[in-house]
Amino acid sequence: MTVKLAVDCMGGDVGCTVTLPAILNFVNRHPDAHVVAVGHLEQMQKALEHLHALAHPQITLMHASETVLMDDSIETALRRKKDSSMRVCATLVKENKVDAFISAGNTGALMAVSRYVLKTLDGIDRPAIASALPNEKGGTTTLLDLGANVDCEPMHLLQFAQMASVLVNTMENRPHPTVGLLNVGEEAIKGNDTVKQAGELLRASTLNFYGNVEGNDIFLGTTDIVVCDGFVGNVSLKVTEGLAKMIAGLVRQEFSRHWWTKLLALCAAPVLLRIRKLVDHRRYNGAVLLGLRGLVIKSHGSADTYAFEWAIKRAYSGVKNKTVARIATAFLSNSPDTSHTAAPPP
């Protein structure tokens, strides 16, 4: 089966100069994939000519006359730019012409356009944004929501956990993944009313609920999944990115301070390179918009070619593992017992 993907080539901070090289690298490594590159036709043609790949058999170019800018409002993206590369990609998914789409564009606009065009799955009140983060056990912790829902009700947090359980099960082959509820303490009596009530719902479900977890548990790998509202999740993610960037800068600065520190850096290079690879945020690029009637992957807006290719790979893996279909199966019933369907269907 050919995996068909659409890419919003104009989204993000750089656009074609990143997205098209990433597409080319991806299709050269995946002969069973075909990518529809959506954007300004002339710009894409020039970029592919520069890459000597204008006639690549696994890449189709599709023109879109408009681009959703990073500072565009949701209203602009929805009502004024109906032929944007982002919206064309979403429409391709809706019409079953592609299996998924990837964009590095404006997060708010991407969620709004995707939800408007694709709609949510039955039984799901709100979509959520989920991403995998590295942990000290050598694996990943899936954190959600990362900004789609600033204010949540307890039932929403339960639904996030259900969707993430399916995601981790299918994408990472972890049967019955553990779920933690992000809180200010491990005790069940801690937290605001929403978190306390969400904890009660999770304990009553048949998900593999570990209990409350704290911020440090995300990177300790205490649970496979950490659930929170979008405000907390987005702040946590941005703090993490900022800290990682600061530490990397400090390490470079200290090792380049004197000739002997440069010599130490040379000696320590194998260890430093291994650590860098393990914690390289680019390898975890590609957040999943869960709960929609189609697979949508959000790349970081400042992603380079290497990072954007990882986002495409995440979409490819999601299609291969039928993630959306399995989430839909998990929510076929509107009863509270839907939580038992976290495992994939036979």
Secondary structure as GFF3:
##gff-version 3
##sequence-region A 1 346
A	DSSP	beta_strand	3	8	.	.	.	ID=ss1
A	DSSP	alpha_helix	16	29	.	.	.	ID=ss2
A	DSSP	beta_strand	33	39	.	.	.	ID=ss3
A	DSSP	alpha_helix	41	50	.	.	.	ID=ss4
A	DSSP	beta_strand	59	63	.	.	.	ID=ss5
A	DSSP	alpha_helix	74	75	.	.	.	ID=ss6
A	DSSP	pi_helix	76	80	.	.	.	ID=ss7
A	DSSP	alpha_helix	85	94	.	.	.	ID=ss8
A	DSSP	beta_strand	100	103	.	.	.	ID=ss9
A	DSSP	alpha_helix	107	118	.	.	.	ID=ss10
A	DSSP	beta_strand	128	134	.	.	.	ID=ss11
A	DSSP	beta_strand	140	144	.	.	.	ID=ss12
A	DSSP	alpha_helix	154	172	.	.	.	ID=ss13
A	DSSP	beta_strand	178	182	.	.	.	ID=ss14
A	DSSP	alpha_helix	193	204	.	.	.	ID=ss15
A	DSSP	beta_strand	208	213	.	.	.	ID=ss16
A	DSSP	alpha_helix	217	220	.	.	.	ID=ss17
A	DSSP	beta_strand	225	227	.	.	.	ID=ss18
A	DSSP	alpha_helix	230	255	.	.	.	ID=ss19
A	DSSP	alpha_helix	259	279	.	.	.	ID=ss20
A	DSSP	three_ten_helix	281	284	.	.	.	ID=ss21
A	DSSP	beta_strand	287	290	.	.	.	ID=ss22
A	DSSP	beta_strand	295	298	.	.	.	ID=ss23
A	DSSP	alpha_helix	305	320	.	.	.	ID=ss24
A	DSSP	alpha_helix	323	330	.	.	.	ID=ss25
A	DSSP	three_ten_helix	336	342	.	.	.	ID=ss26
###
